Amino acid sequence: MTVVSPSTFNPSRTRLRPLAAAAVGNVVEWFDLTIYATFAVYFSPLFFPASDPTAALLSTFVVFAVGFFVRPLGGWLIGSYADRRGRKRALTLTIVLMAVPTFAIGISPTYETIGVFAPIILVAARMIQGFAAGGESGGAMAYLYEIAPANRRGLYTSLWYTTVVAGIVLATLLGFVLAEAMSTEALSDWGWRIPFLIGGAAGLAGLWVRSAMAETLDTGHPAEPTKKRSGLAALLSEYPRETLRVFLLMSGSATAFYTFVSYMPTHLIKSIGLPADTTFGVHTVALVVFMFLLPTFGHLSDRVGRRVFGMIFAVGGAVAIVPLSLALAGVWWQSLVVDLALLTLTACMFSVLAVIMTEQFPSRMRAMGVGAPYNLATAIFGGTAPLLLTWLSGHGMGPWYFGYLAVLVLLVAFGLKKTTVDS
């Protein structure tokens, strides 16, 4: 396997290729992940007994959460594989593991046709997707960190979440187009299958692009003797503080992300009462702004430091999240303003999150060092966010959820560490 050192990259040519490979694959994978939450409101009655629509939606998000609980396993196993065998092999594997179950959901028979086997297929597909997503995160962040010039790591690693959001934007935009072009009945009957079939097919394009990736060799740390251990035991014994720091960073960050980025359309439709087509239009505009803020703030962090953006998110979010959530209403412009405000706060954290986490670990355990605690926190907090918000909103206690989120966001401040570019 050919290994290319970042120091040998030509900035105008060589770096563009790995960036494109990481970007295309990441967009495809996050499109696949997002369409589940985006279209759950339509297909949930088809995979569970439809006598109680709220119970069916809750069941669908229980499956959503199940997918997250295998993410730490993916972060550990695929992350360890990436640290031992290379980023390219790991990232090629993850896109296959994402695309196949996405296509399977798109062609799956419903509960009416095959009974209990319908939710079983859904659970199995989500577990494979979760495993792949767990492995993708650490490997892709490490890859972007390792190809970046030392003075551009904030910018380069911010592209991880930029491409994540690009996949989410495409999924949300497709939701808007389908909601405009089709009736609610048609969407609920068969139209929801379209994005899953598109996502499965797009995985082939992502696989082709990633197969041409150059492997990386980190030069950000001094050369390390090969006798040094790697693996989960070494991570926990040698880097316990760093591992805990990543976990704290992700507790509030993951919950905010899956609340404001992924689940917001369903919340606006089901709890706020905004029409589906209006909701997808509002959220698509907000996500596009969010997507451009990420590299902008990431670039600035290379100049002014990471902590300033993290503290704006932690302290500002703790103060503003509850009142902003109460301002969501069934008026499009008001929901747009609130959505933009919440996503701007979130962009402060996610523009610097990847670089803060990857800077904690040496190359021999960077993918797993980020991937294992990152995905454990994401599973506990991010994966349960839609389920918890749906349940509390259904019982008239939606504001309590946003209070809980504000506390988690404040905890992020304890995970921030001063870095070499901080003043």
Protein Blocks (a to p, Z undefined) as FASTA:
>chain_A
ZZddfklpcfklmmmmmmmmmmmmmmmmmmmmmmmmmmmmmmmmmmpcfkbmmlmmmmmm
mmmmmmmmmmmmmmmmmmmmmmmnojklmmmmmmmmmmmmmmmmmmpccfklnommlmmm
mmmmmmmmmmmmmmmmmmmmmmmmmmpcfklmmmmmmmmmmmmmmmmmmmmmmmmmmmmm
pcfklmmmmmmmmmmmmmmmmmmmmmmmmmmpccdddfkbccddfkbcgdjklmmmmmmm
lmmmmmmmmmmmmmmmmmmmmmmmmmmmmmnopafklmmmmmmmmmmmmmmmmmmmmmmm
mmnojklmmmmmmmmmmmmmmmmmmmpccbfklmmmmmmmmmmmmmmmmmmmmmmmmmmp
cfklmmmmmmmmmmmmmmmmmmmmmmmmmmmmmnopmmmmmmmmmmmmmmmmmmpccdfk
bZZ
